[in-house]
Every structure is written in structure tokens, then in C-alpha cells.
Amino acid sequence: MLSEKEEAFLAYWEQNRIPFSSTPSKLVRGMPMAMMFGLPILLSVLVVYLFFPDWYTKISATTSGTFGVVVIAVFIAILFFSYFRMHFKWEMNEQAYLELKHKKQGAANS
């Protein structure tokens, strides 16, 4: 016998499992959390690069062209984190859904 919470999850996941399984959906839904990790990195590098350019070149001992590479790398990390975080969540929900379906079928057969 399933609890009310488990029944609500089954109904929710039956309705949302296919739309949430697409790659664009995973990227969009995971973007806020990924931005929370990526934007502080970009903002700190940008502030140092714009407001303290002498210090930036003296401390980093790099050319100013590497700033673009850092921005691209952080953007790729944001995309990676947003997709794989939501893919992991989708897999966990799918596993819970299949276990509950199996449990429901076992209770119905008894």
C-alpha cells in the first residue's frame, strides 16, 4: 500500500517525466543553480580585470587575452553543471518512480 505522498509523486512524475527528460529542459532547469556557482567566479575575475588592470597583469603574469579563455571555461563549466545536475535528479526521480510502480503492482497482485 502506497502512502498519499508516494501516490502524489507517482502522479506528478507520470505527468512530467517525458518533458523533463529532454536536454534543453535539463539545461534550462539546472541553470539557476549553476549560475550561483559560476557567476561569482566571473564577477570576481571581471572586477579585478576592469578595476585593477595593473595588479591583474602583475600578479597573474599573463596576457590580457587569457581573460576570454577564463570566461569561456567558466561558461562551459556552468553548462556542464546545469545539465548533469538535472540529469542526476531526473535519474533519481525515475528510479524512485519505477520502485514505487513495482511496489504498487506487488500490492495489487497480493
SULMO-V453054 format. One record per backbone hydrogen bond with DSSP energy under -0.5 kcal/mol. NH is the residue of the N-H (numbers start at 1). CO is the residue of the C=O. Records with the same first field share a line. If there is no record, write none. Layout:
BEGIN
NH=CO, CO
END
This chain:
BEGIN
7=3
8=4
9=5
10=6
11=7
12=8
13=9
14=10
15=11
16=12
17=13
20=16
21=17, 18
22=19
26=22
27=23
28=24
29=25
30=26
31=27
34=30
35=31
36=32
37=33, 34
38=34
39=35
41=37
42=38
43=39
44=40
45=41
46=42
47=43
48=44
49=45
50=46
51=47
52=48
56=52
57=53
58=54
59=55
60=56
61=57
66=63
67=64
68=65
69=65
70=66
71=67
72=68
73=69
74=70
75=71
76=72
77=73
78=74
79=75
80=76
81=77
82=78
83=79
84=80
85=81
86=82
87=83
88=84
89=85
90=86
91=87
92=88
93=89
94=90
95=91
96=92
97=93
98=94
99=95
100=96
101=97
102=98
103=99
104=100
105=101
106=102
107=103
108=104
109=105
110=106
END
